[in-house]
Amino acid sequence: MSNIPNWTCEKFVDETFSKAPVPGGGGVAALVGSIGAALAGMVCNLTTGKKKYAEYEDDIQRIIKEAETLKSQLLELIDKDAENFYPLSQCYSLPSNTDEERKTKNEKMQNALLVAISAPIEIVKISYKAIKLHEELAEKGSKIAVSDVGCGVLCLKSAMQAGWLNVMINLKSIQDENYVKSIESELLPLINEGEKLADEIYENVKNQLSRK
């Protein structure tokens, strides 16, 4: 499974709808996140060069470069998530009739889980970074595109949360408690801060758009 980002929107949705194992929640999270990052780029492109926002031009140029990088990384994670899930999917059909077979299956499962969890971990981290970009754009971006800041941050919050769910479903089967604790201690603060920040940005945008 590769080049999923090159599929049409219709094919992506139909394949997700089907019983095919990928794209699943991880791939969807990565796609939604990439769209959220793309909206940051859109806001920048609608802001750059405008006299009204000249004082923010350097920031806008920095943000657009960062948004491009994050968007591309999230798109790449669609394929990575699909490819990394394959070894795990193969483990489920391994025989487990004898103690030796069960031991072998468990070892392969544990290794495959560590591979499968890697893409969702990155989805969480990158989505969090992109939320931070929208925090700036809510104040520095063109006001004609402030609704796109809100839409973008909602996409990224969903991507971050969906990525975390895909982390959790793997963590619950990983037997290395030290690894589990290290991932939780790394990601949970990002999740908590990211959710709070995304909600604040959304409220900020709503306030800017409200009829007073």
N, C-alpha and C positions, 0 to 999 in steps of 0.2 A: 504494500500500500504506500503510494507516494504521490507527490504533486497534487494533493487534495486542494491546496489553495488555488490551483488553476481550474478547478471545477467551476461550472456555472452555479449560481445561487440555487437554482432549482435542483440540480443534481445533488448538491450538498444536503439540502433539506430532505430530498427523497431518500438518500442513502441513510441519513440519520433516522428517518421514519421507519426504515426497513429493519429486518432482524440481523443485519450485518453488525458485527461487533464494533466496527469503527466506520465513521466518526461517532463518538459517543459524547458523554458529558465533558470529558477533557478537551476534545477537539472543538466542541461548541464554545466552551469557556475561552479557549484561545482565539477563536474567530470573533466572538463578541468583544473581547479585550482589544483585538487589533482594530476593530471598528471604533471603539472608544478612543484609542490613541490617534486614529485617523481624523477624528473630529477635532482633536487638539491641533493637528496640522491644518485643518480647514480654517479654524479660527485664526491661526497665525497668518495664513495666506490672505485672509480678509482684513487683516490688521496692518501688515507690513507696508511701509511706504506712505501711510496716511499721516498727514500733518498733525491731526488731532492726537495721535498716539506716538509722536516722534520721540518723546522721552523714554518710551519703553522699547524702542527699536532693537537695541542690543539684546534685551531680554527675549523679545519675540524671535529673533534670529537663533538664539540659543535654544529656545523651546522647540522651534520647528525641527531643528537637527535632532534633538533628543526624542521628539515624538516620532520622527521617521525611523530612528533606530529601534525604539520600543515596538512600533507597529510591525516592523520586519521580523523582529525576534518572536513576537506572538504568532505571526503567520507561520514561521518555521516550526513552531511548537505544535501546530496542527498535525503535521506529518510525524514529528518526533513522538507525539503522544500515541499515534496509531502504530508506529513501528515498535515502540517500547512495550505496548500492550500485547503484541503478538506472542512473545515468549511465555508470558503468563497464561495466555489463553491455551497454549499447547500443554501446559502443565496439568490442567484440569482433567485431561483425558489419559494421563499416565496411570498405569496399573498400580493398585495398592492392596494386593491380596496377601502379600507376605510382609513380615517385618522388614526385610531388606528392601522390598519395593516401596513400602511406606517411608522408610528412611530416605531413599533416593528421591522420591517424589517431594518430600518435605524440603530437602536441601535445594532442589531445583526451584521449588516454589519460593523459598526465601530469597534466592538470588534473583529470580524474576520479579519479585515484588519490589526490590530495590531499584530495578531498572524501570518498572512501570510507574513508580512514584516520582521519578525525577522530573518529568515534564510538568505535572501539576504543581510541583514545588516552584518551578520557574514561573509558571503562570501567575501564581500568587505574588511573587516578588515583583515581577514586571508590571502587573496591573497596579500594584501599590505605587510604584514609581510614576506611572502615568497619571494616577489620581492627583499626585503632587503637582504635575504640570497644569492640570485644570484649576487647581487652587490659585495659581498665578494668573491664569487667563481670565478667571472670573473678575479680576480687577484690571488687568492690563490689556485684555483683548477687546476687539471692536464690539460695541454694545449691540450692533445689529446681529451679532452672532452669539450673544450671551446664552440664548436658548440651546445652542449647540454645545456649549460648555456643560450645561445641565444634562443634556442627552448623553454626552460623552462620559461624564462621571458616573451616571447611572449604569452605563454599559460596563465600565471598569469595575464598579463595585460588584456587579453581578458576576463578572469574570473572576474576580478575586475570590468571592464566596464559593463559586462553583469549582474553582481550582482547589480550594481548601477541602470541599467535600470529597473530591477525588484523591486528595492526600489522605484524608481520614479513612476512607474505605480500604486503602492499602495499609495504613498504619495499624489498623486493628488486627491484621493478620501477620504482621512482622514480629518476630519473637525476640529480636534484639532490643531490650528495654532501654539501653543507653542511647541507641539510635533514635528510638521513638521519642524519648525525652528531649534529645537535641533538636529534632525537627519541630516539636511543639514549642520549645523555648525560643526558637528562631522565628517561627511564623505567627504564632498567636499574637505577639505584640503588633506585628504588621496588620493582621486582620482587624484587631480592635481599633487601632489608630486609623486604619484605612476606612473602616465603616463609619467611624465618627466624622472623619474629615469629609468623606463623600456626602454624608447627610448635611453637614454644615454648608458645603458648596451648593448642594441642591437647594437648600433654604435661601441661601444668598441669591441664587439665580431667580428663584420664585419671587423674592422681595423686589428684585430689580425689574421684574416683568409685571408686577401687580399694578393694577389701576388704582391710583391714589386720589 
